[in-house]
Amino acid sequence: MQEITFSVFNHGQAAVENMRGLLKEFEQKEGIHVRLEMIPWGTAWARLVEIALYHTGPDVSQVGSTWVGDLVRMGALRAFSEAEIESLKGPAAFFDSVWVRGFSDELDPNAYYSIPWTGDARVVYYRRDLLYRAGIDERTAFSSPAQFERTVARLREKGGVIPFVLPTRRSRMAVHNLASWVWGAGGDFLSPDGKQVLFHQPQALEGFKAYFRLGRYLDQEHHFIEETDADRLFSAGQAAILISGNWVLHLPDQTTEVRNNLATAPAPGVPFVGGHHLVIWRHTRNEQAARKLVAFLHSERANQVLYPLYGLPISESGWKRPPFDLEQYQAFKQAFIRGRTFPGQHLWGLVEKRLVDVLAQAWEEMFSSPETQWDSIVERYITALGERLQLSLK
């Protein structure tokens, strides 16, 4: 019997058991045994780089959508043919926002080196009861970045809970969150050809400043928090608004009051869309078996078993079955329809990493400075980083 290895991130015990059962069905159907490798979230990127550099390890892997570009640049992935894409009902079968494209001139910019598997998006979580008490119309409360801030300001005036929480410690989620503000202001991070850094240009800078101004609504006790702290504060009923991913809907420690009043809305501006893709490593010696596994993991049967523990549906048809027909999921679907993801361009991984570092540094200086200086602090950090990265791209 043929054997291949499939690596996935650890989504919890229930998700692992679901996956093992699904792979057993695949073995019975195709006569191919799949060994499952679980990769902890904290060491996921390091493990993928190790696989890419030393050309050994799994045949098929689950990877973050924003990591695909770097793995392509390492020459570690096999491309999918047009016929294989069509066998999955073609690119149009999935939301356009979940595809990773835009590789450099040295590669085929139209090639597919990964297949979208499960989706993720950033949405606004809010307490419907708290907005009502503050006299805020939830239909328009988050319709634009400016309206978002007015909503948060009104909640602070009413008092009672923290109006808004967001991660200010070093976090990749911070870049995902603020992307909506940058794109919504008409800015971008890189040019379409990946040769120009754009996030320090005027429009993008306005988006950065608007996002950082939300820090004035954090009380001093919560100036420096991790992304998990932000999720926890909202779930415990201590915060009115949060920007986060779909996992918040499944957090076990939500209070009854939060659960009964929890609602979602699309992020203002242009929502960030991410998720996970499936890749076939160039070093595999069982390419045919690997491609059969990728096709099986996109079957209707797999979708029924994997969602929502592994993520959100990436096609229109997936949203017609429970629990995705519930109201709280509709903001995610809207994000897939009108949102976008980061590009697969040269050095995007470096750009994202440097932004993660600089955002945390900017928050630290801002919280020890008068609010009147915040805009200039943001501009100084972001402009300096943009200029340094532009030299790297050249």
KELODO-334906 format. One record per residue: x, z, y negated of N, C-alpha, C in turn. Coordinates in steps of 0.001 Angstrom, whole numbers, padded with zeros to 6 digits, always signed. Layout:
BEGIN
XZYXZYXZY;...
//
This chain:
BEGIN
+000848+000000+001201+000000+000000+000000+000882+000000-001248;+000534-000862-002203+001269-000885-003462+001048+000426-004218;+002042+000789-005039+001917+001999-005857+002444+001705-007257;+001702+002143-008240+002148+002072-009630+001914+003422-010272;+002545+003617-011426+002397+004875-012160+001720+004613-013491;+000787+005472-013826+000019+005380-015065+000185+006687-015820;+000660+006613-017061+000833+007833-017854-000266+007942-018908;-000813+009135-019033-001828+009420-020041-001487+010740-020714;-002019+010919-021905-001854+012185-022596-002803+013211-021987;-002460+014455-022156-003264+015526-021566-004487+015822-022438;-005643+015349-022000-006889+015556-022734-007678+016751-022207;-007061+017569-021369-007753+018733-020819-008085+018548-019348;-008384+019668-018683-008576+019664-017238-009735+018774-016802;-010847+018838-017539-012004+018018-017167-011670+016537-017238;-010927+016141-018281-010537+014741-018426-009606+014313-017291;-008700+015209-016892-007763+014901-015807-008523+014668-014504;-009486+015539-014206-010246+015390-012973-011061+014100-012990;-011640+013764-014133-012378+012502-014248-011466+011311-013976;-010261+011367-014536-009319+010269-014349-008882+010151-012892;-008607+011267-012251-008193+011212-010845-009293+010589-009976;-010533+010964-010240-011636+010390-009485-011757+008893-009718;-011557+008471-010960-011656+007053-011293-010538+006259-010615;-009336+006811-010610-008213+006113-009985-008373+006048-008463;-009057+007010-007897-009344+006954-006461-010290+005784-006161;-011263+005577-007052-012155+004427-006897-011370+003113-007003;-010421+003068-007919-009590+001872-008082-008779+001606-006822;-008246+002662-006228-007457+002515-005005-008311+001958-003872;-009516+002458-003743-010405+001989-002680-010817+000540-002904;-010954+000150-004155-011379-001215-004482-010248-002220-004349;-009047-001867-004847-007950-002829-004938-006827-002605-003920;-006849-001459-003235-005756-001170-002314-004454-000867-003022;-004547-000322-004231-003367+000018-005035-003428+001499-005370;-002424+002257-004961-002374+003684-005275-001765+003885-006662;-002391+004721-007469-001906+004983-008825-001470+006435-008926;-000205+006614-009211+000313+007962-009445+000113+008296-010924;-000465+009445-011198-000803+009827-012570+000279+010726-013150;+000813+010337-014300+001778+011168-015029+001108+011707-016283;+001080+013019-016406+000475+013646-017578+001555+013916-018620;+001343+013458-019850+002314+013654-020925+001727+014619-021954;+002366+015757-022199+001866+016689-023220+001891+016041-024597;+000927+016398-025433+000856+015814-026771+002128+016070-027578;+002661+017269-027456+003800+017642-028291+005055+016848-028027;+005187+016302-026815+006391+015545-026465+006070+014076-026184;+004870+013627-026577+004416+012283-026214+005333+011193-026756;+005642+011247-028046+006461+010174-028631+007867+010172-028035;+008446+011329-027840+009786+011406-027267+009804+010803-025859;+008760+011072-025090+008691+010525-023728+008547+009001-023763;+007741+008468-024659+007557+007023-024746+008846+006325-025178;+009576+006930-026101+010860+006362-026523+011848+006363-025357;+011833+007423-024578+012707+007498-023402+012389+006363-022423;+011103+006113-022186+010696+005028-021289+011178+003682-021834;+010994+003506-023159+011357+002238-023791+012860+001988-023762;+013638+003022-024005+015089+002862-024103+015755+002680-022749;+015272+003414-021732+015960+003414-020438+015275+002546-019394;+014157+001915-019780+013492+000939-018913+013172+001513-017538;+012678+002711-017545+012273+003342-016298+011121+004288-016582;+010233+004399-015596+009082+005280-015779+007795+004571-015405;+006688+004900-016071+005381+004346-015710+005333+002826-015833;+004378+002250-015130+004120+000813-015242+003127+000535-016364;+002165+001418-016495+001118+001318-017516+001044+002649-018236;+000833+002610-019549+000759+003858-020313-000339+003798-021362;-000887+004966-021628-001725+005177-022805-000793+005515-023957;-000933+004800-025089-000095+005069-026259-000975+005140-027495;-000499+005834-028514-001207+005867-029778-001164+004500-030443;-002254+004105-031075-002313+002771-031675-001241+002568-032738;-000887+003632-033461+000107+003478-034525+001543+003420-033980;+001707+003609-032661+003036+003560-032060+003356+002195-031457;+002350+001351-031341+002544+000073-030648+003632-000762-031317;+003617-000849-032649+004573-001673-033360+006010-001304-033054;+006315-000008-033029+007683+000409-032740+008086+000057-031311;+007172+000220-030367+007486-000111-028973+007703-001613-028808;+006961-002415-029565+007157-003863-029541+008543-004199-030079;+008926-003564-031185+010229-003830-031791+011375-003452-030857;+011136-002490-029975+012153-002097-029000+012240-003084-027843;+011341-004063-027820+011329-005031-026724+010904-004418-025410;+010060-003370-025477+009738-002603-024274+008432-003013-023613;+007624-003864-024284+006283-004153-023781+006128-005610-023362;+005257-005830-022394+004886-007180-021989+003659-007617-022777;+003650-008868-023182+002514-009398-023925+001387-009765-022963;+000163-009738-023492-000999-010167-022733-001314-011610-023101;-001637-012407-022099-001939-013811-022337-003349-013961-022916;-003603-015128-023469-004933-015399-023999-005981-015305-022892;-005619-015761-021697-006563-015710-020582-006925-014265-020235;-005929-013375-020279-006200-011967-019982-007079-011333-021046;-006850-011693-022291-007701-011181-023362-009126-011685-023175;-009262-012947-022831-010592-013524-022625-011286-012898-021426;-010516-012491-020418-011124-011867-019241-011763-010530-019587;-011321-009933-020698-011932-008694-021201-012995-009015-022236;-013527-010239-022174-014578-010746-023070-014042-011120-024439;-012708-011200-024569-012107-011697-025792-011981-010657-026889;-011183-010966-027941-010967-010013-029039-012261-009567-029719;-013236-010460-029780-014481-010135-030481-015311-009090-029745;-014956-008801-028489-015705-007794-027734-015469-006393-028284;-014352-006202-028986-014016-004905-029559-014134-004972-031079;-014323-003839-031699-014326-003796-033158-012982-004322-033665;-013025-005127-034700-011801-005731-035218-010802-004677-035695;-011309-003550-036155-010441-002513-036728-009540-001842-035704;-009799-002010-034402-009006-001281-033404-007820-002086-032892;-007712-003355-033260-006587-004166-032810-005342-003893-033660;-004190-003903-033032-002913-003765-033748-002279-005138-033836;-002126-005628-035063-001535-006948-035286-000494-006833-036398;+000014-007980-036834+000899-008013-037989+002339-007745-037663;+002805-008250-036522+004210-008058-036168+005101-008945-037033;+006377-008704-037015+007307-009383-037922+007485-010853-037556;+008164-011593-038428+008392-013019-038219+009214-013308-036959;+010003-012325-036533+010849-012548-035369+010040-012588-034082;+008806-012108-034139+007930-012082-032983+006711-012942-033268;+005927-013187-032259+004694-013938-032456+003677-013033-033139;+003347-013287-034409+002440-012386-035132+001033-012374-034564;+000701-013366-033730-000638-013433-033153-000691-012920-031713;+000448-012464-031197+000489-011990-029814-000184-010626-029689;-000649-010334-028493-001232-009027-028187-000307-008309-027217;+000272-007222-027671+001168-006446-026831+000503-005184-026303;-000730-004966-026680-001481-003807-026209-002957-004147-026237;-003725-003417-025453-005170-003614-025391-005849-002334-025856;-006713-002389-026870-007430-001175-027288-008174-000569-026098;-008153+000739-026019-008779+001426-024876-009837+002419-025335;-009439+003359-026168-010398+004312-026722-010151+004432-028222;-011184+004754-028968-011075+004783-030419-011083+006177-031005;-010648+006236-032240-010660+007467-033023-010815+007060-034480;-011389+007898-035272-011537+007607-036695-011616+008922-037442;-011315+008873-038740-011449+010055-039584-012800+009996-040289;-013544+011084-040151-014833+011185-040834-014896+012514-041566;-015882+012650-042418-016122+013894-043137-017105+014737-042337;-016703+015939-042015-017616+016928-041440-018110+017818-042579;-019385+018125-042575-019887+019011-043624-021042+019858-043113;-021258+020954-043817-022361+021858-043519-023577+021448-044337;-024562+020925-043651-025765+020426-044318-026473+021538-045088;-026503+022756-044539-027197+023861-045197-026499+024257-046500;-025158+024222-046511-024427+024626-047711-024575+023593-048825;-024603+022323-048472-024828+021302-049498-026228+021437-050080;-027202+021722-049241-028586+021870-049717-028696+023038-050702;-028082+024163-050360-028145+025339-051238-027457+025087-052574;-026459+024204-052563-025746+023895-053806-026430+022784-054596;-027549+022288-054097-028278+021234-054804-027593+019880-054742;-026851+019624-053650-026100+018376-053501-026851+017437-052564;-027002+016200-052972-027654+015189-052157-026651+014669-051127;-026855+015002-049868-025888+014618-048834-025779+013109-048658;-026783+012361-049103-026754+010905-048953-025679+010267-049825;-025310+010922-050911-024317+010356-051833-023106+011272-052035;-023084+012391-051332-022059+013418-051579-020639+012921-051370;-020459+011927-050479-019107+011469-050138-018989+009951-050279;-019780+009390-051175-019863+007938-051307-018626+007311-051927;-017793+008089-052603-016560+007599-053214-015599+008769-053342;-014309+008511-053526-013375+009621-053730-013759+010507-054916;-014230+009895-056014-014627+010688-057180-015836+011556-056862;-016818+011008-056147-018000+011777-055783-017646+012877-054789;-016684+012577-053918-016213+013586-052974-015692+014805-053734;-014872+014568-054759-014327+015696-055514-015421+016440-056266;-016399+015722-056817-017502+016399-057505-018280+017292-056541;-018449+016828-055320-019140+017633-054317-018369+018910-054010;-017057+018762-053821-016221+019934-053531-016228+020903-054712;-016160+020365-055932-016172+021220-057127-017479+021999-057232;-018584+021353-056922-019885+022024-056978-019968+023148-055958;-019442+022920-054770-019443+023963-053749-018583+025153-054155;-017469+024888-054835-016640+026002-055297-017382+026826-056334;-018144+026168-057209-018928+026888-058208-019935+027826-057547;-020514+027385-056453-021519+028210-055767-020896+029376-055028;-019622+029225-054602-018929+030313-053921-019454+030528-052507;-018929+031559-051869-019384+031933-050533-018403+031560-049438;-018001+030287-049368-017039+029834-048365-016016+028937-049043;-014942+028641-048330-013958+027691-048830-014641+026325-048910;-014626+025664-050048-015364+024399-050144-014797+023278-049280;-013472+023283-049078-012845+022157-048393-011512+022602-047822;-011201+022151-046605-009901+022455-046006-009232+021165-045538;-007928+021135-045636-007154+019992-045159-005755+020473-044803;-005078+019803-043855-003736+020237-043476-002728+019953-044584;-001937+020938-044920-000891+020776-045929+000502+020999-045342;+000557+021534-044128+001834+021585-043420+002155+020182-042897;+003352+020027-042348+003752+018723-041835+002801+018277-040737;+002175+017116-040935+001169+016651-039987+000978+015148-040112;+000983+014449-038976+000683+013019-039003-000764+012788-039420;-001626+013760-039122-003029+013616-039495-003191+013509-041009;-002262+014099-041741-002357+014047-043200-002289+012606-043695;-001436+011784-043078-001340+010370-043472-002625+009647-043102;-003190+009965-041939-004451+009352-041525-005565+009700-042516;-005585+010944-042971-006631+011383-043893-006521+010694-045251;-005320+010697-045815-005190+010200-047189-005232+008679-047261;-005092+007998-046118-005151+006539-046123-006451+006043-046744;-007545+006764-046526-008834+006366-047103-008774+006332-048621;-008061+007286-049197-007940+007342-050656-007043+006213-051172;-005966+005939-050462-005055+004865-050875-005755+003514-050798;-006373+003224-049668-007078+001953-049507-008274+001866-050447;-008972+002989-050628-010136+002993-051503-009791+002722-052951;-008565+003059-053360-008113+002812-054728-007588+001394-054908;-007625+000607-053827-007125-000766-053898-005657-000887-053553;-005045+000197-053102-003632+000169-052760-003409-000102-051281;-002152-000146-050894-001787-000362-049494-000431+000283-049264;-000009+000305-048012+001267+000916-047657+002387-000122-047572;+002101-001268-046968+003084-002334-046840+002410-003668-047149;+003211-004646-047520+002695-005996-047733+002340-006621-046382;+001522-007668-046370+001122-008292-045101+002279-008744-044232;+003385-009160-044849+004529-009601-044047+005469-008456-043689;+005144-007245-044133+005948-006077-043789+007271-005985-044504;+007488-006799-045543+008793-006835-046212+008813-006089-047547;+007645-005629-047971+007574-004913-049242+006836-003584-049065;+007403-002521-049595+006729-001229-049627+005787-001221-050825;+004543-000850-050609+003536-000915-051665+002935+000434-052040;+003197+001473-051241+002461+002716-051490+002898+003455-052760;+003987+003003-053403+004381+003630-054665+003991+002766-055867;+003191+001732-055615+002672+000908-056702+001469+001602-057350;+001103+001213-058588+000102+001961-059366-001208+002249-058650;-001823+001262-058006-003115+001516-057373-003002+002520-056233;-001998+002353-055405-001814+003289-054302-001516+004687-054822;-000691+004784-055866-000373+006093-056446-001621+006809-056933;-002565+006070-057492-003810+006703-057927-004551+007308-056743;-004498+006625-055603-005119+007168-054410-004434+008443-053946;-003099+008459-053960-002353+009663-053604-002721+010825-054523;-002750+010568-055803-003030+011636-056774-004431+012207-056576;-005401+011325-056364-006777+011788-056165-006881+012664-054920;-006174+012297-053867-006193+013091-052648-005546+014456-052881;-004392+014466-053527-003690+015736-053745-004446+016647-054711;-005237+016074-055605-005999+016927-056520-007008+017804-055791;-007365+017432-054584-008283+018258-053801-007662+019604-053450;-006345+019695-053535-005678+020961-053242-006075+022083-054173;-006599+021763-055357-007006+022811-056295-008202+023611-055781;-008895+023074-054766-010076+023760-054245-009754+024609-053014;-008472+024693-052664-008030+025578-051591-007659+026926-052186;-008158+028012-051608-007738+029320-052120-006307+029588-051666;-005668+030529-052334-004239+030757-052110-003934+031119-050658;-004851+031802-050011-004640+032219-048628-004497+031021-047693;-005088+029892-048086-005086+028724-047216-004339+027541-047839;-003334+027838-048655-002527+026779-049241-001709+026045-048182;-001218+026764-047195-000339+026145-046199-000942+026328-044811;-001620+025285-044317-002267+025378-043020-001980+024128-042190;-002033+024308-040878-001866+023212-039932-003213+022514-039738;-003178+021352-039099-004425+020628-038847-005359+021432-037937;-004785+022150-036959-005633+022964-036082-006253+024125-036846;-005536+024646-037852-006095+025718-038680-007302+025208-039461;-007195+024000-039993-008305+023428-040753-009535+023262-039861;-009335+022724-038654-010453+022568-037717-011064+023926-037384;-010221+024925-037174-010697+026251-036793-011500+026901-037911;-011025+026776-039152-011734+027374-040280-013136+026783-040429;-013235+025466-040234-014558+024845-040326-015447+025304-039171;-014910+025305-037963-015712+025683-036790-016166+027130-036847;-015361+027970-037504-015714+029391-037620-016677+029664-038765;-017065+028634-039504-018022+028813-040587-017413+029271-041889;-016066+029158-042007-015407+029625-043219-015171+028518-044242;-015483+027281-043872-015277+026152-044777-016492+025236-044711;-016774+024582-045851-017957+023727-045933-017681+022283-045555;-016438+021791-045798-016123+020378-045592-014764+020256-044914;-014651+019285-044039-013417+019030-043304-013318+017529-043050;-012106+016984-043064-011870+015619-042601-011080+015717-041299;-011620+015134-040239-010934+015254-038955-011468+014205-037997;-011096+014353-036708-011470+013394-035690-012613+013861-034819;-012927+013077-033804-014120+013350-032998-014032+014624-032167;-012814+015133-031942-012672+016331-031106-013369+017546-031707;-013588+017535-033017-014242+018678-033659-015650+018881-033095;-016297+017813-032691-017646+017923-032140-017657+018711-030834;-016501+018793-030176-016446+019422-028859-015690+020751-028850;-015306+021242-030015-014575+022507-030058-015465+023639-029548;-014952+024458-028630-015797+025473-027987-016105+026689-028863;-015344+026876-029947-015496+028104-030730-016385+027940-031954;-017181+026874-032013-018082+026704-033152-019169+027771-033125;-019434+028328-034286-020526+029293-034373-021860+028572-034264;-022890+029322-033926-024230+028737-033820-024678+028168-035156;-024347+028861-036236-024734+028397-037570-024084+027063-037895;-022805+026932-037554-022108+025667-037797-022699+024562-036938;-022897+024839-035668-023407+023820-034748-024782+023316-035183;-025635+024217-035674-026991+023829-036061-027038+023064-037376;-025979+023162-038180-025985+022523-039496-024889+021480-039684;-024155+021191-038619-023043+020255-038715-023556+018827-038870;-022972+018117-039826-023297+016706-040041-022004+015958-040351;-022055+014647-040238-020877+013826-040496-021221+012697-041460;-020198+012214-042147-020342+011069-043057-019051+010267-043016;-019109+008964-043264-017871+008184-043322-016942+008717-044413;-015650+008650-044183-014687+009054-045206-014835+008149-046418;-014636+008676-047618-014753+007835-048819-013655+006783-048844;-013872+005727-049601-012875+004663-049631-012998+003805-048388;-011877+003578-047713-011839+002778-046487-011372+003691-045359;-012220+003981-044381-011857+004948-043336-010672+004494-042495;-009868+005468-042069-008783+005190-041130-009346+005116-039720;-008926+004112-038978-009308+003948-037583-008042+003975-036734;-008054+004773-035715-006920+004843-034797-007424+004836-033373;-006726+005523-032516-007139+005601-031126-005986+005342-030197;-006304+004929-028989-005287+004734-027969-005404+003352-027345;-004239+002798-027027-004152+001493-026407-003506+001622-025028;-003690+000590-024214-003005+000500-022937-001900-000542-023057;-000729-000205-022546+000404-001130-022569+000973-001263-021170;+001560-002418-020904+002309-002645-019665+003782-002739-020045;+004596-001908-019423+006015-001877-019766+006747-003086-019178;+007712-003567-019915+008473-004743-019498+009223-004494-018191;+009573-003244-017902+010385-002959-016723+009577-002917-015419;+008258-003019-015507+007467-002883-014278+007811-003971-013263;+007834-003605-011991+008053-004563-010913+006739-004911-010223;+005651-004336-010721+004334-004556-010124+003367-005036-011201;+003744-006138-011854+002968-006594-013004+001527-006927-012624;+001325-007577-011496-000036-007953-011109-000904-006715-010896;-000358-005697-010227-001109-004464-010009-001383-003752-011332;-000400-003786-012229-000571-003148-013529-001689-003814-014319;-001746-005126-014264-002782-005843-015015-004166-005604-014403;-004236-005444-013094-005508-005103-012458-005990-003724-012912;-005059-002788-013062-005432-001452-013514-005965-001496-014937;-005301-002247-015825-005763-002358-017206-007172-002924-017248;-007430-003963-016438-008773-004554-016403-009792-003546-015887;-009436-002789-014854-010355-001799-014291-010687-000708-015305;-009685-000297-016087-009906+000773-017068-010769+000318-018238;-011086-000972-018302-012006-001485-019315-013373-001834-018733;-013583-001506-017477-014858-001815-016837-015957-000879-017328;-017191-001290-017118-018327-000445-017495-018278+000886-016768;-017874+000846-015515-017773+002079-014741-016766+003038-015377;-015620+002512-015772-014605+003364-016404-015119+003935-017717;-015800+003119-018495-016332+003602-019773-017288+004767-019578;-018107+004701-018551-019067+005773-018288-018369+007092-017965;-017223+006995-017303-016501+008191-016867-015590+008746-017960;-014965+007865-018736-013906+008291-019649-014398+008801-020993;-015469+008200-021518-015977+008642-022818-016847+009880-022643;-016818+010852-023561-016000+010908-024776-014700+011703-024623;-014378+012154-023390-013210+013010-023232-011917+012320-023644;-011842+010994-023460-010630+010263-023820-010730+009577-025181;-011891+009642-025819-012032+009020-027128-013400+008399-027289;-013512+007513-028255-014780+006899-028619-014836+005438-028189;-016034+004896-027986-016174+003490-027596-015610+002560-028669;-015007+001467-028218-014397+000524-029150-015164-000792-029187;-016344-000814-028561-017190-001997-028587-018620-001583-028904;-019381-002518-029404-020762-002254-029792-021577-001731-028614;-021367-002287-027433-022175-001903-026274-021985-000442-025894;-020784+000101-026144-020519+001480-025762-021314+002499-026546;-021846+002097-027688-022567+003034-028547-024048+003118-028224;-024455+002430-027194-025874+002429-026841-026226+003496-025816;-025204+004160-025263-025471+005189-024260-025175+006573-024836;-025829+007618-024291-025562+008991-024732-024109+009353-024448;-023488+010245-025258-024077+010931-026410-023917+010165-027726;-023451+008921-027651-023071+008215-028872-024256+007709-029669;-025450+007857-029114-026636+007498-029871-027132+008652-030743;-026435+009785-030692-026805+010931-031515-026360+010721-032964;-027043+011377-033881-026788+011195-035315-025350+011525-035701;-024777+012579-035120-023449+013015-035535-022356+011992-035235;-022619+011051-034332-021621+010043-033996-021701+008799-034868;-022773+008661-035629-022977+007406-036348-021922+007158-037427;-021390+008225-038023-020333+008046-039027-019085+007436-038400;-018823+007774-037134-017672+007197-036443-017887+005706-036219;-019088+005345-035797-019366+003927-035584-019212+003150-036883;-019719+003718-037985-019579+003051-039274-018109+002896-039665;-017292+003882-039302-015858+003793-039599-015230+002619-038847;-015608+002431-037582-015066+001303-036819-015479-000025-037434;-016683-000079-037993-017191-001331-038552-016499-001678-039865;-016276-000672-040732-015735-000987-042056-014331-000424-042311;-013751+000220-041315-012441+000827-041502-011303-000100-041128;-010102+000436-041114-008911-000322-040748-007870+000621-040176;-006879+000051-039513-005802+000844-038944-004492+000492-039632;-003426+001185-039262-002112+000886-039804-001554-000368-039120;-000643-001067-039761-000133-002334-039210+000901-002110-038118;+001159-003171-037360+002211-003118-036355+003495-003696-036900;+003778-003458-038162+004901-004124-038820+006237-003423-038598;+007272-004159-038936+008641-003672-038817+008812-002352-039562;+009319-001362-038853+009641-000054-039412+008426+000765-039856;+007201+000380-039410+006063+001210-039809+006230+002642-039318;+006749+002825-038106+006949+004171-037583+007821+005008-038504;+008878+004394-039059+009751+005100-039993+008995+005433-041274;+008217+004475-041777+007438+004711-042995+006500+005892-042799;+005785+005896-041684+004832+006982-041429+005539+008325-041315;+006668+008358-040596+007396+009613-040426+007886+010148-041764;+008436+009286-042608+008937+009737-043904+007793+010223-044803;+006652+009556-044721+005497+010016-045492+005058+011408-045039;+005025+011616-043732+004652+012933-043202+005559+014017-043777;+006858+013754-043808+007805+014732-044352+007564+014987-045834;+007401+013910-046595+007298+014025-048051+005988+014687-048477;+004907+014419-047775+003626+015028-048143+003714+016550-048076;+004322+017059-047009+004469+018507-046877+005352+019073-047997;+006414+018362-048353+007299+018818-049421+006577+018830-050768;+005751+017807-050995+005008+017745-052253+004023+018897-052372;+003306+019190-051287+002370+020322-051322+003106+021623-051663;+004258+021804-051060+005004+023051-051279+005377+023218-052745;+005869+022152-053377+006232+022264-054794+004992+022396-055674;+003942+021673-055345+002731+021717-056156+002133+023124-056209;+002072+023793-055064+001433+025101-055022+002245+026183-055733;+003476+025855-056098+004276+026805-056883+004405+026338-058337;+003596+025329-058718+003658+024762-060068+002266+024753-060695;+002188+024712-062028+000879+024592-062691+000174+023299-062299;-001153+023347-062251-001917+022168-061862-001685+020988-062803;-001339+021268-064035-001089+020185-064994+000108+019334-064593;+000968+019841-063708+002145+019104-063277+001946+018377-061946;+000806+018564-061313+000616+018053-059956+000736+016529-059876;+000103+015821-060795+000165+014357-060746+001590+013846-060845;+002357+014458-061734+003744+014004-061908+004598+014346-060689;+004300+015473-060030+005031+015837-058811+004757+014824-057713;+003486+014486-057535+003113+013498-056517+003790+012165-056803;+003728+011725-058051+004313+010444-058416+005819+010430-058165;+006481+011537-058468+007933+011599-058277+008297+011486-056797;+007609+012248-055950+007921+012227-054521+007615+010861-053904;+006438+010332-054187+006014+009089-053549+006833+007901-054062;+007122+007874-055349+007913+006777-055905+009335+006785-055343;+009956+007965-055281+011318+008055-054750+011366+007595-053297;+010371+008000-052511+010347+007594-051105+010140+006083-050994;+009222+005552-051771+008963+004110-051717+010204+003302-052042;+010951+003730-053029+012163+002998-053413+013228+003089-052323;+013358+004252-051696+014342+004387-050621+013978+003510-049431;+012696+003510-049063+012267+002727-047912+012374+001226-048185;+012173+000834-049430+012312-000591-049771+013734-001072-049503;+014694-000217-049784+016089-000556-049480+016297-000693-047972;+015626+000163-047196+015747+000085-045729+015162-001223-045197;+014034-001632-045772+013407-002873-045325+014268-004076-045636;+014980-004020-046757+015860-005131-047103+017064-005202-046178;
//
